[in-house]
Amino acid sequence: MAAERLSMRTIKEVLRLKWEKKFSNKQIEQSCKIARST
């Protein structure tokens, strides 16, 4: 089964949270409602 694709907006938000806000992967997972492994 193919995985559902993420929108570019979601990808940009993940990167912004990771590098600008220094969020942990768990915080990003909760904020964006995506799996931590993503």
Secondary structure, DSSP 4 states (H G I P E B T S, - for coil): -PPPPPPHHHHHHHHHHHHTS---HHHHHHHHT--TT-
